[in-house]
Amino acid sequence: CGSNDNPSQDEDHFRQIDSFESAMPHGTPLPAAELSYEDKLKLAKAVGKKAILITVDSLKEIIKSDSSGWCLYSFWNLDCANCLEINIALNVMVNSSEIESKLKVKYINTISLYPNQVNEYIRENGIVGDVYTIPADTLVNWTGDVDVFWNGDLPALLLINNTDGSRLFYQQEFSKDELEAILETLIL
């Protein structure tokens, strides 16, 4: 550090910035935008929600323990844009229609490298169903138990009717309309 030849110049600079607001680019900060009613509801439902890290054996037990009605397992990860769109569409459908009482949705994130980003995604989108994270490398060894033709590609959806034991598996991209049509046909 060099010496300052004119200390009174520095003192004048600090006198001019006499408050936080005067240091802001335009004098005062802008107030935060008001949240919409829908955003407030989403936020309230998702506050404190976090993905739970599980093993393949734990996932098998979760699937076995679901005993009534339809259950949908959405296999996804943060790098799959259509997976994220499907999850948001599922969340909206389940929380705003008569499907809610007839379908449990569980979200299985197949990569555990980004736990903070997964939790942020859950909160930002108001995901209220159970969210689990399973390491992708262990899931590849188990994909045949979900469906014999599943090669591990995402998005993937497993629908189980726990009343009669029937299972449907989809490994493909969906539009929101296609997803609604499938669920309404099966569940309503």
C-alpha positions in Angstrom: 0.0 0.0 0.0 1.3 3.4 -0.9 0.9 6.5 1.1 -1.9 8.9 0.3 -0.5 12.4 -0.3 -3.9 14.0 0.1 -5.9 12.5 3.0 -8.5 15.2 3.0 -9.6 14.2 -0.5 -10.5 10.7 0.9 -12.4 12.2 3.8 -14.4 14.3 1.4 -15.4 11.3 -0.6 -16.7 9.5 2.5 -18.6 12.5 3.6 -20.5 12.5 0.3 -21.7 8.9 0.8 -23.5 9.5 4.1 -26.1 6.7 3.7 -26.6 3.4 1.9 -29.3 4.9 -0.3 -27.1 7.7 -1.6 -24.5 5.0 -2.6 -27.2 3.3 -4.8 -27.0 4.0 -8.6 -30.2 6.0 -8.7 -30.5 7.1 -5.1 -32.9 4.5 -3.8 -33.4 0.8 -4.5 -36.6 -0.3 -6.2 -39.1 -2.2 -4.1 -39.5 -5.9 -4.8 -42.4 -6.8 -7.1 -45.5 -8.1 -5.4 -46.0 -11.9 -5.6 -49.1 -13.1 -7.4 -51.6 -15.1 -5.4 -50.6 -18.3 -7.3 -46.9 -17.7 -6.5 -47.7 -17.1 -2.8 -49.5 -20.5 -2.7 -46.7 -22.3 -4.5 -44.1 -20.8 -2.2 -46.2 -21.6 0.9 -46.5 -25.3 -0.2 -42.8 -25.6 -1.1 -41.2 -23.8 1.8 -38.5 -25.9 3.4 -39.1 -28.8 1.0 -36.0 -30.7 0.0 -35.1 -33.7 -2.1 -34.3 -36.8 -0.1 -31.2 -38.8 -1.1 -32.2 -42.5 -1.4 -30.8 -45.8 -2.6 -32.2 -48.1 -5.3 -33.4 -50.4 -2.5 -35.1 -47.5 -0.8 -36.9 -46.6 -4.0 -38.1 -50.2 -4.4 -39.5 -50.1 -0.9 -41.2 -46.7 -1.6 -42.9 -48.2 -4.7 -44.0 -51.3 -2.7 -45.4 -49.3 0.2 -47.7 -47.2 -2.0 -50.9 -49.1 -1.6 -54.0 -47.3 -2.9 -55.0 -45.6 -6.2 -52.7 -44.5 -8.9 -49.1 -43.4 -8.3 -46.9 -41.7 -10.9 -43.1 -41.8 -10.7 -41.5 -39.1 -12.8 -37.8 -39.9 -13.5 -35.9 -36.7 -14.4 -32.8 -34.6 -13.9 -31.9 -30.9 -14.1 -30.2 -31.3 -17.5 -33.4 -32.5 -19.2 -35.5 -29.5 -20.2 -38.6 -31.6 -21.1 -38.3 -33.4 -17.7 -38.6 -30.1 -16.0 -41.6 -29.1 -18.1 -43.3 -32.4 -17.4 -42.7 -32.0 -13.6 -44.2 -28.4 -13.6 -47.2 -29.6 -15.7 -47.7 -32.5 -13.3 -47.5 -30.3 -10.3 -50.0 -27.8 -11.8 -52.5 -30.6 -12.8 -52.2 -32.4 -9.4 -52.7 -29.3 -7.4 -55.5 -27.7 -9.4 -57.9 -30.4 -10.5 -59.9 -33.4 -9.5 -56.8 -35.5 -10.3 -55.3 -34.5 -6.9 -57.4 -36.9 -4.9 -56.8 -39.8 -7.4 -53.1 -39.6 -8.1 -50.0 -39.4 -6.0 -47.0 -38.0 -7.9 -43.4 -38.8 -6.8 -40.5 -37.1 -8.5 -37.2 -39.1 -8.8 -34.2 -37.0 -9.7 -31.6 -39.3 -11.2 -28.6 -37.2 -10.4 -27.3 -36.1 -7.0 -24.5 -33.8 -8.1 -26.6 -30.6 -7.6 -28.6 -30.9 -4.4 -28.9 -27.2 -3.9 -30.1 -26.6 -7.5 -32.6 -29.4 -7.1 -34.0 -27.9 -3.9 -34.1 -24.5 -5.5 -36.0 -26.0 -8.5 -38.5 -27.6 -6.0 -39.1 -24.3 -4.2 -39.3 -22.0 -7.3 -41.8 -24.3 -9.0 -43.8 -25.1 -5.9 -43.3 -28.9 -6.3 -45.4 -30.4 -3.5 -45.1 -34.1 -4.2 -42.3 -36.2 -2.6 -39.0 -35.6 -4.3 -36.2 -38.1 -4.1 -32.7 -38.0 -5.5 -31.0 -41.3 -6.6 -27.5 -41.4 -8.0 -27.8 -41.9 -11.8 -25.0 -44.6 -11.9 -27.0 -46.9 -9.5 -30.3 -46.3 -11.3 -28.9 -47.7 -14.6 -28.5 -51.0 -12.9 -32.2 -51.0 -11.9 -33.9 -49.6 -15.0 -34.9 -53.2 -16.0 -37.0 -53.5 -12.9 -39.0 -50.4 -13.9 -39.5 -51.6 -17.4 -37.6 -54.2 -19.4 -37.3 -51.9 -22.4 -36.0 -48.8 -20.4 -32.5 -47.9 -21.4 -32.2 -45.2 -18.8 -33.0 -42.2 -21.1 -35.1 -39.4 -19.7 -37.8 -38.3 -19.3 -39.5 -41.4 -18.0 -42.8 -41.9 -16.3 -44.0 -45.0 -14.4 -47.7 -45.2 -13.6 -48.9 -47.9 -11.2 -52.5 -48.7 -10.4 -52.1 -50.0 -6.8 -55.7 -51.3 -6.9 -55.1 -53.9 -9.6 -51.3 -53.9 -10.0 -51.2 -52.7 -13.6 -48.2 -50.7 -14.7 -47.7 -48.3 -17.6 -44.3 -47.0 -18.6 -43.4 -44.1 -20.9 -39.9 -43.1 -22.0 -40.5 -40.1 -24.2 -41.0 -36.4 -24.3 -44.6 -35.1 -23.7 -46.4 -31.9 -24.3 -48.6 -30.7 -21.4 -51.7 -31.6 -23.5 -50.4 -35.1 -24.2 -49.7 -35.6 -20.5 -53.2 -34.3 -19.5 -54.8 -36.6 -22.0 -53.0 -39.7 -20.7 -53.8 -38.9 -17.1 -57.4 -38.0 -17.7 -58.0 -41.2 -19.7 -56.5 -43.4 -17.0 -57.5 -41.7 -13.8 -60.8 -39.9 -14.3 
